Amino acid sequence: MLNIRHKDGTVDAEVEVNLNQLKELHAKEIKEHGVDTLTPFEAFPKVRDEIQQLQQAVIQRETEILNLKSQNNMLKEQLEEVKIEILQREKKMKEESVEREK
Protein backbone atom coordinates (compact mmCIF):
# COMPACT_ATOMS: atom_id res chain seq x y z
CA MET A 1 0.00 0.00 0.00
CA LEU A 2 1.16 3.51 -0.83
CA ASN A 3 2.08 5.58 2.22
CA ILE A 4 1.31 9.25 1.62
CA ARG A 5 1.82 10.36 5.22
CA HIS A 6 4.78 12.31 6.52
CA LYS A 7 6.70 11.05 9.53
CA ASP A 8 4.60 13.36 11.74
CA GLY A 9 1.39 11.75 10.45
CA THR A 10 0.23 14.65 8.29
CA VAL A 11 -0.77 14.36 4.65
CA ASP A 12 -0.30 17.03 1.99
CA ALA A 13 -3.74 18.04 0.75
CA GLU A 14 -2.61 18.08 -2.89
CA VAL A 15 -1.16 14.57 -2.63
CA GLU A 16 -4.36 13.31 -1.06
CA VAL A 17 -6.45 14.94 -3.81
CA ASN A 18 -4.22 13.44 -6.50
CA LEU A 19 -4.48 9.99 -4.95
CA ASN A 20 -8.27 10.25 -4.66
CA GLN A 21 -8.54 11.33 -8.29
CA LEU A 22 -6.34 8.44 -9.37
CA LYS A 23 -8.62 6.09 -7.42
CA GLU A 24 -11.68 7.61 -9.12
CA LEU A 25 -10.04 7.23 -12.52
CA HIS A 26 -9.18 3.61 -11.68
CA ALA A 27 -12.80 2.92 -10.68
CA LYS A 28 -14.04 4.58 -13.89
CA GLU A 29 -11.75 2.43 -16.02
CA ILE A 30 -12.95 -0.73 -14.27
CA LYS A 31 -16.59 0.30 -14.70
CA GLU A 32 -16.15 1.09 -18.41
CA HIS A 33 -13.74 -1.68 -19.43
CA GLY A 34 -13.96 -4.31 -16.72
CA VAL A 35 -10.27 -3.75 -15.98
CA ASP A 36 -8.06 -0.72 -15.52
CA THR A 37 -6.55 -0.23 -18.96
CA LEU A 38 -4.39 2.75 -18.00
CA THR A 39 -0.83 2.50 -16.84
CA PRO A 40 0.24 4.91 -14.07
CA PHE A 41 2.12 6.88 -16.74
CA GLU A 42 -1.13 7.29 -18.70
CA ALA A 43 -3.34 7.94 -15.68
CA PHE A 44 -1.32 10.57 -13.85
CA PRO A 45 -1.26 13.15 -16.69
CA LYS A 46 -5.05 12.91 -16.98
CA VAL A 47 -5.45 13.56 -13.28
CA ARG A 48 -2.80 16.29 -13.32
CA ASP A 49 -4.56 18.03 -16.21
CA GLU A 50 -7.88 17.95 -14.34
CA ILE A 51 -6.21 19.40 -11.26
CA GLN A 52 -4.62 22.17 -13.32
CA GLN A 53 -7.99 22.99 -14.89
CA LEU A 54 -9.60 23.14 -11.45
CA GLN A 55 -6.79 25.32 -10.12
CA GLN A 56 -7.19 27.66 -13.09
CA ALA A 57 -10.94 27.86 -12.47
CA VAL A 58 -10.31 28.70 -8.81
CA ILE A 59 -7.84 31.42 -9.79
CA GLN A 60 -10.37 32.89 -12.22
CA ARG A 61 -13.08 32.87 -9.55
CA GLU A 62 -10.75 34.50 -7.04
CA THR A 63 -9.92 37.18 -9.61
CA GLU A 64 -13.62 37.77 -10.26
CA ILE A 65 -14.25 38.03 -6.52
CA LEU A 66 -11.44 40.56 -6.12
CA ASN A 67 -12.81 42.60 -9.03
CA LEU A 68 -16.31 42.54 -7.55
CA LYS A 69 -14.99 43.59 -4.15
CA SER A 70 -13.12 46.44 -5.78
CA GLN A 71 -16.25 47.54 -7.65
CA ASN A 72 -18.25 47.26 -4.46
CA ASN A 73 -15.79 49.48 -2.61
CA MET A 74 -15.88 52.06 -5.41
CA LEU A 75 -19.69 52.08 -5.32
CA LYS A 76 -19.64 52.50 -1.54
CA GLU A 77 -17.31 55.49 -1.90
CA GLN A 78 -19.56 57.01 -4.57
CA LEU A 79 -22.60 56.48 -2.36
CA GLU A 80 -20.87 58.22 0.53
CA GLU A 81 -20.00 61.14 -1.74
CA VAL A 82 -23.63 61.40 -2.86
CA LYS A 83 -24.81 61.29 0.76
CA ILE A 84 -22.43 64.12 1.67
CA GLU A 85 -23.61 66.15 -1.32
CA ILE A 86 -27.25 65.62 -0.35
CA LEU A 87 -26.57 66.72 3.21
CA GLN A 88 -24.74 69.82 1.95
CA ARG A 89 -27.61 70.70 -0.38
CA GLU A 90 -30.17 70.19 2.39
CA LYS A 91 -28.13 72.44 4.68
CA LYS A 92 -27.87 75.11 1.98
CA MET A 93 -31.61 74.92 1.27
CA LYS A 94 -32.41 75.34 4.97
CA GLU A 95 -30.07 78.31 5.20
CA GLU A 96 -31.69 79.88 2.13
CA SER A 97 -35.13 79.24 3.59
CA VAL A 98 -34.14 80.94 6.83
CA GLU A 99 -32.74 83.91 4.88
CA ARG A 100 -36.00 84.28 2.95
CA GLU A 101 -38.04 84.29 6.11
CA LYS A 102 -36.11 87.27 7.45
TORPA-4810 file (N, C-alpha, C, O; in nm, 3 decimals):
<nodes>
NODE_1_0.084_-0.119_0.000_0.000_0.000_0.000_0.088_0.125_0.000_0.194_0.128_0.063_M
NODE_2_0.043_0.225_-0.071_0.116_0.351_-0.083_0.100_0.432_0.045_-0.012_0.456_0.091_L
NODE_3_0.211_0.475_0.102_0.208_0.558_0.222_0.227_0.703_0.181_0.333_0.740_0.130_N
NODE_4_0.124_0.785_0.202_0.131_0.925_0.162_0.147_1.016_0.283_0.138_1.138_0.271_I
NODE_5_0.169_0.957_0.399_0.182_1.036_0.522_0.328_1.072_0.549_0.420_0.995_0.519_R
NODE_6_0.346_1.190_0.606_0.478_1.231_0.652_0.509_1.160_0.783_0.421_1.097_0.842_H
NODE_7_0.631_1.170_0.827_0.670_1.105_0.953_0.586_1.155_1.071_0.562_1.080_1.165_K
NODE_8_0.541_1.281_1.065_0.460_1.336_1.174_0.312_1.300_1.162_0.231_1.343_1.244_D
NODE_9_0.276_1.222_1.060_0.139_1.175_1.045_0.051_1.262_0.957_-0.063_1.227_0.930_G
NODE_10_0.103_1.376_0.913_0.023_1.465_0.829_0.029_1.421_0.683_0.120_1.349_0.641_T
NODE_11_-0.069_1.467_0.608_-0.077_1.436_0.465_-0.091_1.568_0.390_-0.172_1.653_0.428_V
NODE_12_-0.014_1.585_0.284_-0.030_1.703_0.199_-0.165_1.694_0.129_-0.201_1.591_0.072_D
NODE_13_-0.240_1.802_0.135_-0.374_1.804_0.075_-0.368_1.773_-0.074_-0.452_1.698_-0.125_A
NODE_14_-0.271_1.829_-0.144_-0.261_1.808_-0.289_-0.233_1.661_-0.320_-0.289_1.605_-0.415_E
NODE_15_-0.147_1.599_-0.241_-0.116_1.457_-0.263_-0.240_1.373_-0.240_-0.268_1.280_-0.316_V
NODE_16_-0.314_1.406_-0.135_-0.436_1.331_-0.106_-0.539_1.348_-0.217_-0.606_1.252_-0.256_E
NODE_17_-0.552_1.469_-0.269_-0.645_1.494_-0.381_-0.602_1.415_-0.503_-0.685_1.351_-0.568_V
NODE_18_-0.472_1.419_-0.534_-0.422_1.344_-0.650_-0.451_1.195_-0.636_-0.495_1.130_-0.730_N
NODE_19_-0.425_1.142_-0.517_-0.448_0.999_-0.495_-0.596_0.966_-0.510_-0.631_0.866_-0.572_L
NODE_20_-0.682_1.049_-0.454_-0.827_1.025_-0.466_-0.872_1.031_-0.612_-0.955_0.952_-0.655_N
NODE_21_-0.816_1.124_-0.688_-0.854_1.133_-0.829_-0.802_1.013_-0.907_-0.870_0.963_-0.997_Q
NODE_22_-0.684_0.966_-0.873_-0.634_0.844_-0.937_-0.724_0.725_-0.904_-0.751_0.642_-0.991_L
NODE_23_-0.770_0.717_-0.780_-0.862_0.609_-0.742_-0.993_0.619_-0.820_-1.047_0.518_-0.865_K
NODE_24_-1.044_0.742_-0.835_-1.168_0.761_-0.912_-1.148_0.722_-1.058_-1.235_0.658_-1.117_E
NODE_25_-1.035_0.759_-1.115_-1.004_0.723_-1.252_-0.993_0.572_-1.267_-1.042_0.515_-1.364_L
NODE_26_-0.930_0.507_-1.169_-0.918_0.361_-1.168_-1.056_0.297_-1.165_-1.083_0.204_-1.241_H
NODE_27_-1.144_0.346_-1.078_-1.280_0.292_-1.068_-1.357_0.313_-1.198_-1.433_0.226_-1.240_A
NODE_28_-1.338_0.429_-1.262_-1.404_0.458_-1.389_-1.358_0.361_-1.497_-1.440_0.308_-1.574_K
NODE_29_-1.228_0.337_-1.503_-1.175_0.243_-1.602_-1.232_0.102_-1.580_-1.267_0.034_-1.677_E
NODE_30_-1.240_0.060_-1.457_-1.295_-0.073_-1.427_-1.442_-0.078_-1.467_-1.487_-0.177_-1.524_I
NODE_31_-1.516_0.026_-1.436_-1.659_0.030_-1.470_-1.679_0.025_-1.621_-1.767_-0.045_-1.670_K
NODE_32_-1.598_0.101_-1.695_-1.615_0.109_-1.841_-1.557_-0.010_-1.915_-1.613_-0.053_-2.016_E
NODE_33_-1.445_-0.065_-1.868_-1.374_-0.168_-1.943_-1.364_-0.303_-1.872_-1.317_-0.401_-1.929_H
NODE_34_-1.408_-0.307_-1.748_-1.396_-0.431_-1.672_-1.260_-0.447_-1.606_-1.246_-0.522_-1.509_G
NODE_35_-1.162_-0.377_-1.656_-1.027_-0.375_-1.598_-0.972_-0.234_-1.614_-1.021_-0.156_-1.696_V
NODE_36_-0.871_-0.202_-1.537_-0.806_-0.072_-1.552_-0.707_-0.083_-1.667_-0.606_-0.152_-1.657_D
NODE_37_-0.738_-0.014_-1.776_-0.655_-0.023_-1.896_-0.541_0.079_-1.898_-0.457_0.077_-1.988_T
NODE_38_-0.540_0.169_-1.801_-0.439_0.275_-1.800_-0.319_0.236_-1.714_-0.334_0.181_-1.605_L
NODE_39_-0.203_0.265_-1.766_-0.083_0.250_-1.684_-0.071_0.375_-1.596_-0.133_0.477_-1.627_T
NODE_40_0.006_0.370_-1.489_0.024_0.491_-1.407_0.076_0.609_-1.490_0.042_0.724_-1.462_P
NODE_41_0.158_0.580_-1.590_0.212_0.688_-1.674_0.104_0.751_-1.761_0.115_0.867_-1.799_F
NODE_42_-0.001_0.675_-1.794_-0.113_0.729_-1.870_-0.214_0.799_-1.779_-0.273_0.900_-1.816_E
NODE_43_-0.232_0.743_-1.659_-0.334_0.794_-1.568_-0.294_0.928_-1.505_-0.375_1.020_-1.498_A
NODE_44_-0.171_0.937_-1.460_-0.132_1.057_-1.385_-0.147_1.186_-1.467_-0.197_1.284_-1.413_F
NODE_45_-0.106_1.190_-1.593_-0.126_1.315_-1.669_-0.273_1.356_-1.680_-0.305_1.475_-1.678_P
NODE_46_-0.362_1.258_-1.691_-0.505_1.291_-1.698_-0.550_1.358_-1.569_-0.620_1.459_-1.571_K
NODE_47_-0.508_1.300_-1.457_-0.545_1.356_-1.328_-0.479_1.492_-1.309_-0.543_1.587_-1.263_V
NODE_48_-0.352_1.503_-1.345_-0.280_1.629_-1.332_-0.347_1.738_-1.415_-0.360_1.852_-1.369_R
NODE_49_-0.389_1.705_-1.536_-0.456_1.803_-1.621_-0.587_1.850_-1.558_-0.619_1.969_-1.563_D
NODE_50_-0.663_1.757_-1.500_-0.788_1.795_-1.434_-0.760_1.888_-1.316_-0.832_1.985_-1.294_E
NODE_51_-0.656_1.857_-1.241_-0.621_1.940_-1.126_-0.582_2.080_-1.174_-0.624_2.180_-1.115_I
NODE_52_-0.503_2.087_-1.280_-0.462_2.217_-1.332_-0.582_2.298_-1.381_-0.588_2.419_-1.362_Q
NODE_53_-0.678_2.231_-1.443_-0.799_2.299_-1.489_-0.878_2.352_-1.370_-0.929_2.464_-1.373_Q
NODE_54_-0.888_2.271_-1.265_-0.960_2.314_-1.145_-0.888_2.431_-1.078_-0.951_2.527_-1.034_L
NODE_55_-0.756_2.423_-1.071_-0.679_2.532_-1.012_-0.698_2.661_-1.092_-0.712_2.769_-1.035_Q
NODE_56_-0.699_2.649_-1.224_-0.719_2.766_-1.309_-0.858_2.825_-1.287_-0.874_2.947_-1.282_Q
NODE_57_-0.958_2.738_-1.272_-1.094_2.786_-1.247_-1.101_2.858_-1.112_-1.169_2.960_-1.100_A
NODE_58_-1.033_2.806_-1.012_-1.031_2.870_-0.881_-0.964_3.007_-0.890_-1.013_3.104_-0.832_V
NODE_59_-0.854_3.014_-0.962_-0.784_3.142_-0.979_-0.874_3.244_-1.048_-0.878_3.361_-1.010_I
NODE_60_-0.947_3.199_-1.151_-1.037_3.289_-1.222_-1.148_3.338_-1.130_-1.182_3.457_-1.131_Q
NODE_61_-1.202_3.248_-1.049_-1.308_3.287_-0.955_-1.255_3.386_-0.851_-1.321_3.484_-0.818_R
NODE_62_-1.135_3.360_-0.801_-1.075_3.450_-0.704_-1.053_3.588_-0.765_-1.073_3.690_-0.699_E
NODE_63_-1.011_3.591_-0.891_-0.992_3.718_-0.961_-1.125_3.791_-0.976_-1.133_3.911_-0.954_T
NODE_64_-1.229_3.717_-1.013_-1.362_3.777_-1.026_-1.409_3.832_-0.892_-1.466_3.941_-0.886_E
NODE_65_-1.385_3.758_-0.786_-1.425_3.803_-0.652_-1.352_3.931_-0.615_-1.413_4.026_-0.564_I
NODE_66_-1.221_3.935_-0.641_-1.144_4.056_-0.612_-1.195_4.175_-0.692_-1.205_4.287_-0.640_L
NODE_67_-1.227_4.152_-0.819_-1.281_4.260_-0.903_-1.415_4.309_-0.849_-1.440_4.430_-0.844_N
NODE_68_-1.501_4.215_-0.809_-1.631_4.254_-0.755_-1.617_4.329_-0.623_-1.690_4.424_-0.598_L
NODE_69_-1.522_4.287_-0.541_-1.499_4.359_-0.415_-1.450_4.501_-0.443_-1.491_4.596_-0.377_K
NODE_70_-1.362_4.513_-0.541_-1.312_4.644_-0.578_-1.426_4.734_-0.628_-1.436_4.850_-0.589_S
NODE_71_-1.510_4.679_-0.714_-1.625_4.754_-0.765_-1.718_4.793_-0.651_-1.771_4.904_-0.647_Q
NODE_72_-1.738_4.700_-0.560_-1.825_4.726_-0.446_-1.771_4.841_-0.362_-1.846_4.928_-0.319_N
NODE_73_-1.640_4.840_-0.339_-1.579_4.948_-0.261_-1.592_5.083_-0.332_-1.618_5.185_-0.269_N
NODE_74_-1.574_5.082_-0.464_-1.588_5.206_-0.541_-1.731_5.258_-0.532_-1.753_5.378_-0.516_M
NODE_75_-1.829_5.166_-0.541_-1.969_5.208_-0.532_-2.001_5.261_-0.392_-2.078_5.356_-0.378_L
NODE_76_-1.943_5.200_-0.290_-1.964_5.250_-0.154_-1.909_5.391_-0.140_-1.973_5.477_-0.079_K
NODE_77_-1.791_5.415_-0.196_-1.731_5.549_-0.190_-1.819_5.650_-0.264_-1.840_5.761_-0.215_E
NODE_78_-1.869_5.611_-0.381_-1.956_5.701_-0.457_-2.084_5.730_-0.380_-2.133_5.843_-0.380_Q
NODE_79_-2.138_5.630_-0.315_-2.260_5.648_-0.236_-2.235_5.744_-0.121_-2.318_5.830_-0.092_L
NODE_80_-2.121_5.731_-0.056_-2.087_5.822_0.053_-2.074_5.965_0.002_-2.119_6.059_0.067_E
NODE_81_-2.014_5.980_-0.115_-2.000_6.114_-0.174_-2.137_6.174_-0.205_-2.159_6.293_-0.182_E
NODE_82_-2.227_6.092_-0.255_-2.363_6.140_-0.286_-2.435_6.178_-0.157_-2.504_6.279_-0.153_V
NODE_83_-2.418_6.098_-0.053_-2.481_6.129_0.076_-2.432_6.264_0.128_-2.511_6.346_0.175_K
NODE_84_-2.301_6.286_0.120_-2.243_6.412_0.167_-2.299_6.528_0.085_-2.334_6.632_0.141_I
NODE_85_-2.307_6.510_-0.046_-2.361_6.615_-0.132_-2.506_6.645_-0.099_-2.547_6.761_-0.097_E
NODE_86_-2.584_6.541_-0.072_-2.725_6.562_-0.035_-2.735_6.640_0.095_-2.815_6.733_0.107_I
NODE_87_-2.654_6.602_0.193_-2.657_6.672_0.321_-2.616_6.819_0.303_-2.676_6.908_0.365_L
NODE_88_-2.517_6.844_0.220_-2.474_6.982_0.195_-2.584_7.062_0.127_-2.608_7.178_0.161_Q
NODE_89_-2.652_7.000_0.031_-2.761_7.070_-0.038_-2.877_7.098_0.057_-2.936_7.206_0.054_R
NODE_90_-2.909_6.999_0.142_-3.017_7.019_0.239_-2.982_7.134_0.333_-3.067_7.218_0.364_E
NODE_91_-2.858_7.137_0.379_-2.813_7.244_0.468_-2.825_7.380_0.400_-2.873_7.477_0.459_K
NODE_92_-2.781_7.386_0.275_-2.787_7.511_0.198_-2.932_7.556_0.179_-2.963_7.674_0.191_K
NODE_93_-3.020_7.459_0.148_-3.161_7.492_0.127_-3.224_7.545_0.255_-3.304_7.639_0.251_M
NODE_94_-3.188_7.487_0.369_-3.241_7.534_0.497_-3.191_7.676_0.525_-3.267_7.762_0.571_K
NODE_95_-3.063_7.697_0.498_-3.007_7.831_0.520_-3.077_7.933_0.431_-3.109_8.042_0.477_E
NODE_96_-3.101_7.898_0.306_-3.169_7.988_0.213_-3.313_8.013_0.259_-3.365_8.123_0.246_E
NODE_97_-3.375_7.909_0.311_-3.513_7.924_0.359_-3.517_8.017_0.479_-3.608_8.098_0.490_S
NODE_98_-3.420_8.006_0.567_-3.414_8.094_0.683_-3.389_8.237_0.639_-3.448_8.330_0.694_V
NODE_99_-3.302_8.256_0.541_-3.274_8.391_0.488_-3.398_8.453_0.426_-3.421_8.573_0.442_E
NODE_100_-3.477_8.376_0.357_-3.600_8.428_0.295_-3.701_8.472_0.397_-3.773_8.570_0.379_R
NODE_101_-3.705_8.397_0.508_-3.804_8.429_0.611_-3.771_8.558_0.684_-3.858_8.617_0.748_E
NODE_102_-3.650_8.603_0.676_-3.611_8.727_0.745_-3.659_8.845_0.674_-3.635_8.957_0.718_K
</nodes>
